């Protein structure tokens, strides 16, 4: 599968502050790549470099097969929302989109109406941008980004300011764009539960460095949920659990066993272990989540 984006050894400084430190990553066509990091980690800086809103001075970025140091050609085939949606405040929703059509040389007149409907702004199409709510401005920004029907979509906090219903709408829209139009997406968000639901691969940035990349399948494997039992006699416990027909379980280490069925009967499991002279120190339900994985990853890096 071809790479839509290749970033090689990219660094970025602002005076003495190193915003990005030798970042290398690639995004394949059809992926939804979730970019995760604390405020100031470098997510927005990286997106600004990809869209040439900030000059690249160290490293190489290849977008849609073209070297961005050499040409701006691939920028015609991307859409983006970075920091805050860019629009003309005194123009209405439909006027903003018609102007964007002219800028991109789009002659399909029905496309504007289709995009307005797609992002759920039909009732606000004649409202000036300055009179929209924050969530509605996010929808307008997304509409402007989608109007050129981009191959690659870059979204920096696209669900900022949206209510729960709006968040679900945007989630469904991104999945639709990805599955039906094969749009490749790079997205960041502080709402990690949403990133987890839409992304197919994840990259974690901490203090300007890419500290981890993994697919959703790898994340789920590394961050399994289940009932975790803490004890000393793991081998004996495994024999007892095997006889209980409780389904799949694994020995995590010398002191922990993980039963993958969250609905297993904890009281009965504890009772059987005790009856077999295996003292149980602790039994807890371990829920898998992107937040927990991210917290553990930061702890390995020495925290924030």
C-alpha positions as CSV (number, residue, x, y, z in Angstrom):
1,X,0.0,0.0,0.0
2,X,1.4,3.4,-1.0
3,X,2.3,6.1,1.4
4,X,0.3,9.3,1.2
5,X,2.7,11.0,3.7
6,X,6.3,10.4,4.5
7,X,8.1,12.4,7.1
8,X,11.8,11.9,7.4
9,X,14.0,13.2,10.2
10,X,12.0,16.4,10.6
11,X,13.0,18.9,13.4
12,X,11.7,22.4,14.1
13,X,13.0,25.1,16.4
14,X,11.5,28.3,17.6
15,X,14.5,30.2,19.0
16,X,15.9,27.9,21.7
17,X,12.8,25.8,21.9
18,X,12.9,22.5,20.0
19,X,9.3,21.9,19.0
20,X,10.0,18.8,16.9
21,X,13.0,16.5,17.4
22,X,13.9,14.2,14.5
23,X,10.4,13.0,13.7
24,X,10.0,10.2,11.2
25,X,6.6,8.6,10.3
26,X,4.5,7.5,7.4
27,X,0.8,7.3,6.7
28,X,-0.5,4.8,4.1
29,X,-3.4,5.4,1.8
30,X,-6.7,4.6,3.5
31,X,-5.5,5.0,7.1
32,X,-7.0,7.2,9.8
33,X,-3.9,8.1,11.8
34,X,-4.6,9.4,15.3
35,X,-1.9,11.8,16.5
36,X,-1.7,11.9,20.3
37,X,0.2,14.2,22.6
38,X,0.0,16.7,25.4
39,X,-0.4,20.4,24.8
40,X,2.9,21.7,23.3
41,X,4.0,18.2,22.3
42,X,4.4,19.3,18.6
43,X,1.2,18.0,17.0
44,X,0.1,21.3,15.5
45,X,3.6,22.2,14.5
46,X,3.9,19.0,12.5
47,X,0.6,19.7,10.8
48,X,1.6,23.2,9.9
49,X,4.8,21.9,8.3
50,X,2.8,19.4,6.3
51,X,0.5,22.1,4.9
52,X,3.4,24.6,4.5
53,X,1.9,27.1,6.9
54,X,5.3,26.9,8.5
55,X,8.6,26.6,6.6
56,X,10.5,23.3,6.7
57,X,14.2,23.8,7.5
58,X,15.3,20.4,8.7
59,X,14.3,17.0,7.3
60,X,12.1,16.0,4.4
61,X,8.3,15.7,3.8
62,X,6.9,13.8,0.9
63,X,3.1,14.3,0.3
64,X,1.2,12.4,-2.3
65,X,4.5,11.4,-3.9
66,X,6.0,14.9,-4.2
67,X,8.8,16.6,-2.1
68,X,7.2,19.6,-0.4
69,X,10.6,21.4,-0.6
70,X,10.3,21.3,-4.4
71,X,6.6,21.8,-5.2
72,X,3.3,23.0,-3.8
73,X,1.4,20.7,-6.2
74,X,0.1,18.2,-3.6
75,X,-1.5,20.9,-1.5
76,X,-4.3,21.1,-4.1
77,X,-5.3,17.6,-3.1
78,X,-5.5,18.0,0.7
79,X,-8.0,19.6,3.1
80,X,-7.2,20.8,6.6
81,X,-8.4,22.4,9.8
82,X,-5.4,23.5,11.8
83,X,-5.8,25.4,15.1
84,X,-9.1,27.2,14.3
85,X,-11.2,27.0,11.2
86,X,-10.3,29.6,8.6
87,X,-13.3,31.5,7.2
88,X,-14.6,35.0,6.4
89,X,-16.5,36.1,9.5
90,X,-18.8,38.5,7.6
91,X,-19.8,36.0,5.0
92,X,-22.5,33.4,5.4
93,X,-21.9,29.7,5.4
94,X,-22.9,29.3,1.8
95,X,-20.9,32.4,0.7
96,X,-17.8,31.0,2.4
97,X,-18.2,27.8,0.5
98,X,-18.9,29.4,-2.8
99,X,-15.8,31.5,-2.4
100,X,-13.8,28.4,-1.6
101,X,-15.2,26.8,-4.8
102,X,-13.9,29.8,-6.8
103,X,-10.5,29.6,-5.2
104,X,-10.2,25.9,-6.1
105,X,-11.7,26.2,-9.5
106,X,-14.6,24.0,-8.6
107,X,-17.4,24.2,-11.3
108,X,-19.8,21.6,-9.7
109,X,-22.5,24.0,-8.3
110,X,-24.3,21.2,-6.5
111,X,-21.2,20.3,-4.5
112,X,-21.6,23.2,-2.1
113,X,-25.2,22.2,-1.2
114,X,-24.1,18.6,-0.8
115,X,-21.2,19.5,1.5
116,X,-23.5,21.7,3.6
117,X,-25.9,18.8,4.1
118,X,-23.0,16.4,4.8
119,X,-21.7,18.5,7.8
120,X,-25.2,19.3,9.1
121,X,-25.4,23.1,8.4
122,X,-28.5,23.2,6.2
123,X,-30.4,25.4,8.8
124,X,-27.4,27.7,9.2
125,X,-26.4,28.1,5.5
126,X,-27.5,31.8,5.4
127,X,-26.0,32.7,8.8
128,X,-22.8,34.7,8.9
129,X,-19.8,32.8,10.2
130,X,-19.3,35.3,13.1
131,X,-22.8,34.4,14.4
132,X,-22.1,30.6,14.5
133,X,-21.5,28.7,17.7
134,X,-18.0,27.2,18.2
135,X,-19.3,23.8,17.2
136,X,-21.0,25.2,14.1
137,X,-17.7,27.0,13.1
138,X,-16.0,23.6,13.4
139,X,-18.5,22.2,11.0
140,X,-18.0,25.1,8.6
141,X,-14.2,24.6,8.8
142,X,-14.7,20.9,8.0
143,X,-17.0,21.8,5.1
144,X,-14.3,24.1,3.6
145,X,-11.7,21.4,4.0
146,X,-14.0,18.8,2.3
147,X,-15.1,21.0,-0.6
148,X,-12.0,20.2,-2.8
149,X,-12.8,16.5,-2.2
150,X,-9.3,15.9,-0.9
151,X,-7.3,12.7,-1.0
152,X,-5.8,13.5,2.3
153,X,-7.5,15.3,5.2
154,X,-5.6,16.9,8.1
155,X,-7.7,17.7,11.2
156,X,-6.4,19.4,14.3
157,X,-9.0,19.1,17.1
158,X,-12.0,18.9,14.7
159,X,-14.5,18.0,17.5
160,X,-13.5,20.9,19.7
161,X,-16.7,22.7,20.9
162,X,-19.1,20.1,19.6
163,X,-21.8,18.6,21.8
164,X,-22.1,14.8,22.1
165,X,-24.5,14.6,19.2
166,X,-22.2,16.7,17.0
167,X,-19.2,14.5,18.0
168,X,-21.1,11.4,17.0
169,X,-22.0,13.1,13.6
170,X,-18.4,14.0,12.9
171,X,-17.3,10.5,13.9
172,X,-19.7,8.9,11.5
173,X,-18.7,11.4,8.8
174,X,-15.0,10.6,9.1
175,X,-15.7,6.9,8.9
176,X,-17.8,7.4,5.9
177,X,-15.2,9.5,4.1
178,X,-12.6,6.9,4.9
179,X,-14.6,3.8,3.9
180,X,-16.6,5.1,1.0
181,X,-14.2,7.6,-0.6
182,X,-10.9,6.1,0.6
183,X,-9.9,9.5,2.2
184,X,-6.8,9.2,4.2
185,X,-7.0,11.2,7.4
186,X,-4.5,12.6,10.0
187,X,-6.4,13.6,13.1
188,X,-5.5,14.9,16.6
189,X,-7.9,15.3,19.5
190,X,-7.8,15.6,23.3
191,X,-10.8,13.4,23.4
192,X,-9.0,10.1,23.2
193,X,-12.1,7.9,23.3
194,X,-13.1,9.4,20.0
195,X,-9.6,9.0,18.5
196,X,-9.8,5.3,19.6
197,X,-13.1,4.8,17.8
198,X,-12.1,6.3,14.5
199,X,-8.4,5.7,14.1
200,X,-6.8,2.7,12.5
201,X,-3.2,3.6,13.6
202,X,-1.8,5.8,16.4
203,X,1.3,7.9,16.8
204,X,2.3,9.3,20.2
205,X,4.3,12.5,20.4
206,X,5.9,13.6,23.7
207,X,8.1,16.7,24.0
208,X,8.6,16.9,20.2
209,X,9.6,13.2,19.8
210,X,7.7,10.4,18.3
211,X,7.8,7.9,21.2
212,X,5.5,5.1,19.9
213,X,3.5,4.0,16.8
214,X,1.1,1.1,16.7
215,X,-2.0,-0.1,14.9
216,X,-5.4,-0.4,16.6
217,X,-4.9,-4.2,16.6
218,X,-1.5,-3.8,18.3
219,X,-3.0,-1.4,20.8
220,X,-5.8,-3.8,21.7
221,X,-3.3,-6.6,22.1
222,X,-1.0,-4.6,24.3
223,X,-3.9,-3.2,26.4
224,X,-6.2,-6.1,27.0
225,X,-9.2,-5.8,29.2
226,X,-10.3,-8.5,31.6
227,X,-10.3,-9.6,35.2
228,X,-6.8,-9.3,36.7
229,X,-5.9,-11.6,39.7
230,X,-2.9,-10.8,41.8
231,X,-1.4,-13.8,43.6
232,X,1.9,-15.6,44.1
233,X,1.2,-19.1,42.9
234,X,0.4,-18.3,39.2
235,X,1.1,-21.8,37.8
236,X,-1.1,-23.5,40.4
237,X,-3.8,-20.8,39.8
238,X,-3.6,-21.5,36.0
239,X,-4.4,-25.2,36.6
240,X,-7.4,-24.3,38.8
241,X,-8.7,-21.7,36.3
242,X,-8.2,-24.2,33.4
243,X,-10.5,-26.6,35.2
244,X,-13.2,-24.0,35.7
245,X,-13.9,-23.6,31.9
246,X,-13.9,-19.8,32.2
247,X,-12.6,-19.2,28.7
248,X,-9.3,-17.6,27.6
249,X,-6.9,-16.3,30.2
250,X,-3.2,-15.5,30.3
251,X,-0.3,-15.3,32.8
252,X,0.8,-11.7,32.7
253,X,3.9,-12.1,34.9
254,X,4.9,-14.0,38.1
255,X,2.1,-12.4,40.1
256,X,-0.8,-11.7,37.7
257,X,-3.3,-13.7,35.8
258,X,-5.7,-12.0,33.3
259,X,-9.1,-13.6,32.6
260,X,-10.3,-12.1,29.3
261,X,-14.0,-12.5,30.0
262,X,-15.1,-9.4,32.0
263,X,-18.4,-11.1,32.9
264,X,-16.7,-14.1,34.6
265,X,-18.0,-14.9,38.1
266,X,-15.4,-13.2,40.3
267,X,-16.8,-14.6,43.6
268,X,-16.7,-18.2,42.3
269,X,-13.2,-17.8,40.9
270,X,-11.9,-16.4,44.2
271,X,-13.7,-19.2,46.1
272,X,-12.2,-21.9,44.0
273,X,-8.7,-20.5,44.3
274,X,-9.0,-20.2,48.1
275,X,-10.3,-23.8,48.3
276,X,-7.2,-25.0,46.5
277,X,-5.0,-23.2,49.0
278,X,-4.0,-20.4,46.6
279,X,-4.3,-17.0,48.5
280,X,-5.6,-14.2,46.4
281,X,-4.1,-10.7,47.0
282,X,-6.3,-8.7,44.8
283,X,-9.0,-9.1,42.0
284,X,-9.8,-6.1,39.8
285,X,-11.5,-5.4,36.5
286,X,-9.1,-4.0,34.0
287,X,-10.8,-1.9,31.3
288,X,-8.9,-1.4,28.1
289,X,-8.7,2.2,26.9
290,X,-6.5,4.5,24.9
291,X,-6.3,6.9,27.9
292,X,-4.8,4.1,30.1
293,X,-2.3,3.1,27.4
294,X,-1.3,6.8,26.9
295,X,-1.0,7.3,30.7
296,X,1.3,4.2,31.0
297,X,3.4,5.3,28.1
298,X,4.0,8.7,29.6
299,X,4.9,7.2,32.9
300,X,7.6,5.2,31.1
301,X,8.9,8.5,29.6
302,X,9.0,10.1,33.1
303,X,5.6,11.7,32.9
304,X,4.7,15.1,31.7
